[in-house]
Amino acid sequence: MARARGEPRTLVGVAPTVYGIVLTGGSSRRMGFDKATLEVGGEALGRRVARALAGAVALAVEVGPGVTGLPSVTEDPAGSGPLAAVVAGWEELVRRTGEKQPAVVFACDLPALTPGLVTWLVRRPGAHSVVPFVDEIAQPLCARWSVADLERARAQLAAGERSLRQVFGPGTELVSDDALEREVGRGLTQDVDTPEDLARLALAPPPAGDDWIGLGRAPLPVESAAAWATLPRCGAVVTFAGTVRDHSEGRDGVEELAYEAYEGPALARMAAVAAGARAQWPSIARVAVLHRLGQLALREIAVVVVVSSPHRHDAFAAGGYVIDTVKETVPIWKYERWRDGEDWGTGAQPVRSV
């Protein structure tokens, strides 16, 4: 039995064939606070996931305390686990619509989730469940559930089951890491369970030190980086944000970029660039060098450099040096999709040493 709050909210522009369920009620013991309210790129994780569903599903509900802006419902008793939460969401959707349709199910702790992945799951042909299979582990809370499997989940819950292990029946499509990367991008299903996960995926500020170096697949935290770099002794904070534009050399109508990197060497080079800036401008205080990986749409931010200093001249000079040297020395490559085709970016140059 579920306890509902809020009025129905239909997401416009799509046929009512697939629903959405967002789970926000986990205890987050390892993180130490409610993950649904954790901000990534200036937006709470729960709301980010709800926004990714907009336009892709006919109707979406939250199972949890009501932090996403979607109509919400709570499994009874609260905290009964993900199987009970999925069933509560499914029952609420059927109650609101009077019909049974497949549903995409997402946990709230997916900082790299994109509308593209949601749409891909929704439009995958067939009536079966579609479940990413990452590192040989099924991802039921980032998947499309068939009507048959949603009904199976309800029956299992009624029989006393609390695990998701046996919920998917015959015909379930398991999608490998490689296949998912080819179709929609890499790393989109990775979740945040610990502060270390957050630092790796969502680019949290470093716990100590004056250099913030990061590669991430979630939106870059521009405002957080500028705030982190602002210190009482600094009268200048220079921020550079490089965005995806609609053209490149010889290519009009660019629609999307995908960035790839040799992550270990790339992070090492980025740190070396920051050290090089400090050697030339010893007065600078804090330096942030953050680069996005994965698929980016037009106007999304691909790279952020922030430098703080007591005086503006050093901050401007060091900031310019950092972004120029990052482009010349860090092993990050972009793949472009434009109106007439797709290929690696033009104007690339051999990566030189720092």
C-alpha positions in Angstrom: 0.0 0.0 0.0 1.3 3.5 -0.9 0.7 6.9 0.6 0.5 9.5 -2.2 1.1 13.3 -2.2 0.7 15.8 -4.9 -1.2 16.1 -8.1 -0.5 14.2 -11.4 2.2 15.8 -13.5 2.2 14.7 -17.1 5.3 15.4 -19.1 4.3 16.9 -22.4 5.2 16.0 -25.9 5.2 12.2 -25.8 2.7 9.4 -26.1 1.7 7.8 -22.8 3.5 4.5 -23.4 6.3 4.6 -20.8 6.3 5.8 -17.2 9.1 6.9 -15.0 10.0 6.1 -11.3 12.7 8.0 -9.4 13.8 6.5 -6.0 15.0 9.1 -3.4 14.2 7.4 -0.1 17.5 5.6 0.6 19.2 6.1 3.9 22.6 7.0 2.4 24.5 5.7 5.4 27.9 5.6 3.7 27.5 9.1 2.3 26.4 10.5 5.6 23.6 12.7 4.2 20.6 12.5 1.8 22.0 11.9 -1.6 18.9 13.2 -3.4 19.6 16.7 -2.1 23.4 16.6 -3.0 24.1 19.3 -5.5 26.1 18.5 -8.7 26.7 21.3 -11.1 24.5 23.5 -9.0 21.4 21.2 -9.1 20.3 18.6 -6.6 20.8 15.0 -7.7 17.1 14.1 -7.3 16.0 17.0 -9.5 18.7 16.3 -12.1 17.3 12.8 -12.5 13.7 14.0 -12.7 14.7 16.6 -15.3 16.4 13.9 -17.4 13.1 12.1 -17.6 11.2 15.2 -18.8 10.0 14.8 -22.4 11.0 11.1 -22.5 8.2 9.5 -20.4 4.5 10.0 -20.2 4.3 10.4 -16.5 6.9 10.2 -13.7 6.6 9.8 -9.9 9.1 10.0 -7.1 9.2 7.3 -4.4 10.6 9.2 -1.4 10.2 12.4 0.7 9.2 14.7 -2.2 12.4 16.5 -3.3 12.3 16.2 -7.1 9.3 18.3 -8.0 7.5 15.2 -9.2 4.3 13.8 -7.6 5.6 11.6 -4.7 4.6 8.5 -2.9 6.1 6.6 0.0 6.4 2.8 0.3 4.7 1.5 3.4 6.5 1.1 5.7 9.1 3.7 4.6 12.6 2.3 4.2 11.5 -1.1 3.1 14.1 -1.3 0.4 14.3 -0.8 -3.4 12.0 -3.6 -4.3 9.2 -2.1 -2.2 10.0 1.3 -3.5 9.7 0.2 -7.2 6.4 -1.6 -6.4 5.0 1.5 -4.7 5.9 3.7 -7.6 4.4 1.2 -10.1 1.2 1.0 -8.1 0.9 4.7 -7.9 1.4 5.1 -11.7 -1.3 2.5 -12.4 -3.6 4.2 -9.8 -3.2 7.6 -11.5 -3.6 6.4 -15.1 -5.7 3.3 -14.9 -3.4 1.4 -17.2 -0.3 -0.7 -17.1 2.8 0.4 -19.1 6.5 -0.2 -18.9 8.5 2.1 -16.6 12.1 3.3 -16.6 13.4 3.1 -13.0 16.2 5.3 -11.7 17.9 5.8 -8.3 18.6 9.4 -7.5 22.4 9.0 -7.2 23.3 9.1 -10.9 25.3 12.3 -11.4 26.1 11.5 -15.1 22.6 10.4 -16.1 21.6 12.1 -19.4 18.3 12.6 -21.2 20.0 10.7 -24.0 20.3 7.5 -21.9 16.7 7.9 -20.7 15.4 8.3 -24.2 17.5 5.3 -25.4 16.0 3.1 -22.7 12.5 4.3 -23.5 12.8 3.7 -27.2 14.6 0.4 -27.1 12.5 -1.9 -29.3 10.5 -4.7 -27.8 8.3 -5.2 -24.7 11.0 -6.8 -22.6 13.1 -5.2 -19.8 16.3 -3.5 -20.7 19.0 -3.6 -18.0 22.6 -2.2 -18.3 25.1 -4.9 -17.3 28.2 -2.9 -16.0 31.3 -4.6 -14.7 29.3 -7.9 -14.9 26.7 -6.5 -12.5 23.1 -5.8 -13.5 21.9 -2.2 -12.9 18.1 -2.6 -12.1 17.9 1.0 -10.8 19.0 2.4 -14.1 16.9 0.3 -16.4 13.6 -0.1 -18.2 11.2 -2.6 -16.5 8.6 -4.5 -18.5 5.0 -4.8 -17.3 5.6 -8.5 -16.7 8.6 -7.8 -14.5 6.9 -5.0 -12.6 4.1 -7.5 -11.9 6.6 -10.1 -10.9 8.2 -7.6 -8.5 4.8 -7.0 -6.9 4.2 -10.7 -6.5 7.7 -11.3 -5.0 7.2 -8.4 -2.5 3.9 -9.9 -1.4 5.6 -13.2 -0.9 8.1 -11.6 1.5 11.0 -11.1 -0.9 13.1 -7.9 -0.4 15.9 -8.3 -3.0 16.0 -7.3 -6.7 18.1 -10.3 -7.6 15.3 -12.5 -9.1 13.0 -9.8 -10.5 13.8 -9.9 -14.2 12.4 -12.8 -16.1 13.1 -14.5 -19.4 13.8 -12.3 -22.4 15.4 -9.5 -20.4 18.0 -7.6 -22.5 21.2 -7.2 -20.7 23.3 -4.4 -22.3 27.1 -4.6 -21.8 29.4 -1.8 -21.0 30.8 -1.7 -24.5 27.4 -1.7 -26.2 26.1 1.0 -23.9 29.2 3.1 -24.6 28.7 2.8 -28.3 25.0 3.7 -28.1 24.9 6.5 -25.6 28.3 7.1 -23.9 30.5 5.8 -21.1 30.0 6.0 -17.4 26.4 7.2 -17.4 25.2 4.4 -15.0 27.8 5.0 -12.3 26.3 5.9 -9.0 27.5 7.8 -5.9 27.7 5.8 -2.7 30.7 7.3 -0.9 32.4 10.7 -0.8 35.2 9.1 -2.9 32.6 8.3 -5.6 31.4 11.9 -5.5 35.0 13.2 -5.9 35.5 10.9 -8.9 32.2 11.3 -10.7 30.8 14.7 -9.6 34.0 16.7 -9.0 33.7 17.6 -5.3 36.3 20.1 -4.0 39.4 18.5 -2.6 39.5 18.1 1.2 42.8 19.9 1.4 45.3 21.7 -0.7 45.1 24.6 -3.1 44.8 22.7 -6.5 41.5 21.2 -7.6 42.2 18.9 -10.5 39.4 16.8 -11.9 37.9 14.9 -14.8 34.2 14.1 -14.5 31.1 13.0 -16.5 28.6 15.2 -14.6 28.2 18.9 -15.3 31.1 21.0 -14.1 30.6 22.9 -10.9 31.6 26.4 -12.1 30.1 28.3 -9.2 31.5 25.9 -6.6 34.9 26.2 -8.1 34.8 30.0 -8.1 33.6 29.9 -4.5 36.3 27.5 -3.4 39.0 29.7 -5.0 37.8 32.8 -3.3 39.9 33.5 -0.2 40.2 36.5 2.1 43.7 37.4 0.9 42.7 37.4 -2.8 41.3 40.4 -4.6 41.0 38.6 -7.9 39.2 35.4 -9.0 39.4 34.7 -12.8 37.1 32.1 -14.2 37.2 30.7 -17.7 34.5 28.3 -18.9 34.8 26.7 -22.4 31.5 25.7 -23.9 30.3 23.6 -26.8 29.7 25.8 -29.9 27.7 25.0 -33.0 30.7 24.9 -35.4 34.3 24.0 -35.8 36.9 24.3 -38.5 35.1 23.3 -41.8 32.1 21.9 -39.9 28.9 23.9 -39.6 26.0 22.6 -37.6 27.9 20.8 -34.8 25.3 19.2 -32.6 27.2 17.2 -30.0 30.7 16.5 -28.7 32.1 13.5 -26.9 35.4 13.8 -24.9 37.7 10.9 -24.2 40.9 10.9 -22.2 43.7 8.7 -20.9 42.5 9.6 -17.4 45.5 8.8 -15.3 48.0 10.6 -17.6 45.5 13.4 -18.2 45.1 14.1 -14.4 48.9 14.1 -14.0 49.4 16.6 -16.8 46.6 18.9 -15.5 48.4 18.9 -12.1 51.7 19.6 -13.8 50.1 22.6 -15.6 48.9 24.0 -12.3 52.4 23.6 -10.9 53.8 25.3 -13.9 51.5 28.3 -13.3 52.6 28.5 -9.7 56.3 28.5 -10.8 55.7 31.5 -13.1 53.3 33.4 -10.8 54.1 32.6 -7.2 51.4 34.9 -5.9 48.5 32.9 -7.1 46.5 31.2 -4.3 44.2 28.6 -5.7 43.9 26.9 -9.1 41.0 24.7 -10.3 41.4 22.8 -13.6 38.3 20.7 -14.4 37.4 19.0 -17.7 34.2 17.2 -18.7 34.2 13.7 -20.3 31.5 11.9 -22.2 28.8 13.4 -24.4 28.0 17.1 -24.3 25.3 19.1 -26.1 25.5 22.6 -27.4 26.2 25.3 -24.7 27.3 22.7 -22.1 30.5 23.5 -20.3 33.5 21.3 -21.4 36.3 22.9 -19.3 36.7 25.2 -16.4 39.8 27.0 -15.1 39.7 29.2 -12.0 42.7 31.1 -10.6 42.7 33.3 -7.6 45.4 35.8 -6.6 45.8 39.0 -4.6 46.1 41.0 -7.8 44.2 40.7 -11.1 47.3 40.8 -13.4 48.7 37.5 -12.1 45.2 35.9 -12.0 44.5 36.8 -15.7 48.0 35.8 -16.8 48.0 32.5 -15.0 44.5 31.6 -16.1 45.4 32.2 -19.7 48.5 30.1 -19.4 46.6 27.2 -17.7 43.9 26.9 -20.4 46.3 27.2 -23.3 48.7 24.7 -21.8 45.9 22.3 -20.9 44.8 22.3 -24.6 48.4 21.7 -25.7 49.6 19.1 -23.3 46.7 17.1 -21.8 45.7 13.8 -23.6 42.0 14.6 -24.0 40.3 14.2 -27.4 36.9 15.3 -28.8 34.7 13.5 -31.2 32.3 15.7 -33.1 28.8 15.0 -34.5 27.6 17.7 -37.0 24.9 18.2 -39.5 26.7 16.2 -42.3 28.6 13.6 -40.4 30.8 12.7 -37.4 34.5 12.3 -36.8 37.3 13.3 -34.5 37.8 17.1 -34.0 39.8 19.1 -36.5 42.7 21.4 -35.6 44.1 18.9 -33.2 47.8 19.0 -32.4 50.2 16.4 -31.0 50.3 16.4 -27.2 53.5 17.9 -26.1 55.2 17.6 -22.7 54.7 20.3 -20.1 
